[in-house]
Amino acid sequence: MELLGVTTLLLILCVIFLLFNLSQGKKQNKSRLPPGPTPLPFLGNILQLNKKEAFKHFIKLAEQYGPVYTIYMGVERVVVLCGYEVVKKALNDNGDVFSGRGHMPLLEKISSGGHGVVGSNGERWKQLRRFALMTLRNFGMGKRSIEERIQEEAYFLTKEFHKTNSQPVDPTFFFSKAVSNVISSVVFGNRFEYESKEFLTLLSLFNEIFRGFSSVWAQMYNVYPRILEKLPGPHKTFFKAVDKIQEFIAERVQMHQETLDANSPRDFIDCFLVKMQQEKADPNSEFHLTALINTTFDMFGAGTETVSTTLRYGLMILLKHPDVEERIHQEIDQVIGRNRAPCIEDRSRMPYTDAVIHEIQRFIDLLPLGIPHKVSRDIEIQDYIIPKDTTVYPVLSSVLQDPKQFKYPHEFNPGHFLDNEGKFLKNDAFMPFSSGKRICVGEGLARMELFLFLTNILQKFTLRTHSQSDCVELWSSCLVYAIFCHSGFLCDSLTGMTKEHTTRRVPGFFQQPGPAAVFHVSALSCSSFLSCFHFLGAASGFWKENKIRLPPGPTPLPLLGNILQLSGKEAFKSFIRLAEQYGPVYTVYMGMERVVVLCGYDVVKLALIDNGDVFSGRGHMPLLDKMSSGGHGIVNSNGERWKQLRRFSLMTMRNFGVGKRSIEERIQGESYFLTEELRKTKGQLLDPIFYFSKAVSNVICSVVFGNRFEYEDKNFLILLGLINNILRGISSVRGQVSTNDLRCCPFNPLNMSLSLGHFAPT
């Protein structure tokens, strides 16, 4: 009865929330709020957004509801603006009203409650932004002094490229090091050596933060911060990285305090410390240690990731369009030559290069949603009223791809920024740095860096891909390219294995698993009932553990167990860390299933060797059960079936030479074929995966099928491809989820059907 009462209470709350939403809808009509899709209780409209590219769904919704519409992110109302005309009217024509920073719990968390330039509001934001702009100008932004810093760093960058000596490298950190060193010289007063451990650690932490910021976990935190704050998960690692960077900055600030000369400030930190001394008598001053740390964090982070990512993808685009690269080379030869370094004055005489850089920024669409804004008062936009303090999403992607402003919005075309005479053509819809009062503080610096770094690289090198340029995938997770000496002689080769681009497009919130127009309230009641039931079941399980002396372990969550406490990529490391806390033998719950974990040689030996018969069973693994037709074969069978099949397999393998001379000859023969295949490559770059797969599988094929396959045999290649897909599927996060319990989702949105389909009998 108590459980039923809880369920009834939850049902009543859901009904109340639904009625509240309906009443809000009526108020919307009365107060002329923009229209929008009907929200669901508690969830709002998040199920209607694609979790990977929410910005595209925002643009699609604009086709249905118009360029100004309302959605609910969880329980929060948000107004979305799409298209150049609407965004311009808001951010430019009404800049003061739209200058507030919108509600974004994750940003509030990392900015210590709204400090720094990015996350602050009101008078605090105005003072910090004004001071940051003034200080940047004093240290040369837009002047010759900052240009010399960039030129110096461009020299070090090209020098590093020369050192590669045709060896494979990852260009991501090359660009990150160069770009961050420019802002480092302004903020910290010095640049870092490229191999500095302190510098590399700092860049790694920032990379981890930007990856985390664009993850689904981060988006979930923005929608349900109070819930996520109490749950374990990857977002905790994200916060730890933020803490480490802020500790690093705090240490630098302390070093500056000890050596500060108020009459001769060396960098941004010194200037801020002087300002703190000047206003120390003012209890309401916005210049204090917390503000300094967060402002420095903002400047260093924003000044590194955006420019380095744009450079990386800029080179990839030039590989895709060698004709564009060739025209840049011609312009460099005509305007700069090869006897001096490029300077910012050259930009006005290089309209094509300038147009290409602008088009790169427009095309890659680095921040499609920008950062949320907030209105400071009620304001009318297109006959609708946006109430005071409403969060606003200006969809920058809809501006950069507005067909009314750009003739070919979804294609890379430098002509978007050139007139009929080939002169540079300014376009007001170019907003990669946002627009209005909240436009990026470092816009001028970023534009200088993009021009000087790109022209320095292309003055000294020519890009060539190892495949046809038509085959280059701009948004693939891996791209191989080479840098050649401009004179035409092979000088250096840079093989860039780019990491998955997690900052190019900030993912949305959740992927819609199906039609979300109707969400039956009883479904929420049922879910609540199941969660409560599982929680009570887990609680009763804890009592049993005490009675039968089960190993200790972390407390599981209802339905989920302990899976949120495990790293999705390297769960085994999480298991080892838990052993440090709970001992070498402990209990975890994988979903609803209890599992005992053994760590360390002594414990594993005691179990698998000293008590081998007891531990010889195959554990519960639904994915393996599915693949083995319900527990057949050697790997997944149990009991007498497993004993007979294993005994027969061992005997047969021995009969065919395992451990004897005959099998050795088969391996030697296959080794010969493998080395012959490798010799055919003639020193070209290759992917060795399939070579080894072919050779190794041919050894076992000769025993199992009675013959080996030719390396180019189509059936053989298909077989290896299928096995590769299966292994990738099993080791994926989806595979692990399915491994825990396929029964949890009979309509499984984490569709494993492709991998499992390879095992379907014919």
SULLIN-V395426 format. One record per residue. SS is DSSP state (a for helix, b for strand, c for the rest). Layout:
BEGIN
[[SS] [SS]]
END
This chain:
BEGIN
[[c] [a] [a] [a] [a] [a] [a] [a] [a] [a] [a] [a] [a] [a] [a] [a] [a] [a] [a] [a] [a] [a] [a] [a] [a] [a] [a] [a] [a] [a] [a] [c] [c] [c] [c] [c] [c] [c] [c] [b] [c] [c] [c] [b] [c] [a] [a] [a] [c] [c] [c] [c] [c] [a] [a] [a] [a] [a] [a] [a] [a] [a] [a] [a] [a] [c] [c] [b] [b] [b] [b] [b] [b] [c] [c] [b] [b] [b] [b] [b] [b] [c] [c] [a] [a] [a] [a] [a] [a] [a] [a] [a] [a] [c] [c] [c] [c] [c] [c] [b] [b] [c] [c] [c] [a] [a] [a] [a] [a] [a] [c] [c] [c] [c] [c] [a] [a] [a] [a] [c] [c] [a] [a] [a] [a] [a] [a] [a] [a] [a] [a] [a] [a] [a] [a] [a] [a] [a] [c] [c] [c] [c] [c] [a] [a] [a] [a] [a] [a] [a] [a] [a] [a] [a] [a] [a] [a] [a] [a] [a] [a] [a] [a] [c] [c] [c] [c] [b] [b] [c] [a] [a] [a] [a] [a] [a] [a] [a] [a] [a] [a] [a] [a] [a] [a] [a] [a] [c] [c] [c] [c] [c] [c] [c] [c] [c] [a] [a] [a] [a] [a] [a] [a] [a] [a] [a] [a] [a] [a] [a] [a] [a] [a] [c] [c] [a] [a] [a] [a] [a] [a] [a] [a] [c] [a] [a] [a] [a] [a] [a] [c] [c] [c] [a] [a] [a] [a] [a] [a] [a] [a] [a] [a] [a] [a] [a] [a] [a] [a] [a] [a] [a] [a] [a] [a] [a] [a] [a] [c] [c] [c] [c] [c] [c] [c] [c] [c] [a] [a] [a] [a] [a] [a] [a] [a] [a] [a] [a] [c] [c] [c] [c] [c] [c] [c] [c] [c] [c] [a] [a] [a] [a] [a] [a] [a] [a] [a] [a] [a] [a] [a] [a] [a] [a] [a] [a] [a] [a] [a] [a] [a] [a] [a] [a] [a] [a] [a] [a] [a] [a] [c] [a] [a] [a] [a] [a] [a] [a] [a] [a] [a] [a] [a] [a] [a] [c] [c] [c] [c] [c] [c] [c] [c] [a] [a] [a] [a] [a] [a] [c] [a] [a] [a] [a] [a] [a] [a] [a] [a] [a] [a] [a] [a] [a] [c] [c] [c] [c] [c] [c] [c] [c] [b] [b] [c] [c] [c] [c] [b] [b] [b] [c] [c] [b] [b] [b] [c] [c] [c] [c] [b] [b] [b] [b] [c] [a] [a] [a] [a] [a] [c] [c] [c] [c] [c] [c] [c] [c] [c] [c] [c] [c] [c] [a] [a] [a] [a] [b] [c] [c] [c] [c] [c] [b] [c] [c] [c] [c] [c] [c] [c] [c] [c] [c] [c] [a] [a] [a] [c] [c] [c] [c] [a] [a] [a] [a] [a] [a] [a] [a] [a] [a] [a] [a] [a] [a] [a] [a] [a] [a] [b] [b] [b] [b] [b] [c] [c] [c] [a] [a] [a] [c] [c] [c] [c] [c] [c] [c] [c] [c] [b] [b] [b] [b] [b] [c] [c] [c] [c] [c] [c] [c] [c] [c] [b] [b] [c] [c] [c] [c] [c] [c] [c] [c] [c] [c] [c] [c] [c] [c] [c] [c] [c] [c] [c] [c] [c] [c] [c] [c] [a] [a] [a] [a] [a] [a] [a] [a] [a] [a] [a] [a] [a] [a] [a] [a] [a] [a] [a] [a] [a] [a] [a] [a] [a] [a] [a] [a] [c] [c] [c] [c] [c] [c] [c] [c] [b] [c] [c] [c] [b] [c] [a] [a] [a] [c] [c] [c] [c] [c] [a] [a] [a] [a] [a] [a] [a] [a] [a] [a] [a] [a] [c] [c] [b] [b] [b] [b] [b] [b] [c] [c] [b] [b] [b] [b] [b] [b] [c] [c] [a] [a] [a] [a] [a] [a] [a] [a] [c] [c] [c] [c] [c] [c] [c] [c] [c] [c] [c] [c] [c] [a] [a] [a] [a] [a] [a] [c] [c] [c] [c] [c] [a] [a] [a] [a] [c] [c] [a] [a] [a] [a] [a] [a] [a] [a] [a] [a] [a] [a] [a] [a] [a] [a] [a] [c] [c] [c] [c] [c] [a] [a] [a] [a] [a] [a] [a] [a] [a] [a] [a] [a] [a] [a] [a] [a] [a] [a] [a] [c] [c] [c] [c] [c] [c] [c] [c] [c] [a] [a] [a] [a] [a] [a] [a] [a] [a] [a] [a] [a] [a] [a] [a] [a] [c] [c] [c] [c] [c] [c] [c] [c] [c] [a] [a] [a] [a] [a] [a] [a] [a] [a] [a] [a] [a] [a] [a] [a] [a] [a] [a] [c] [a] [a] [a] [a] [a] [a] [a] [a] [c] [a] [a] [a] [c] [c] [c] [c] [c] [c] [c] [c] [a] [a] [a] [a] [a] [c] [c] [c] [c] [c]]
END
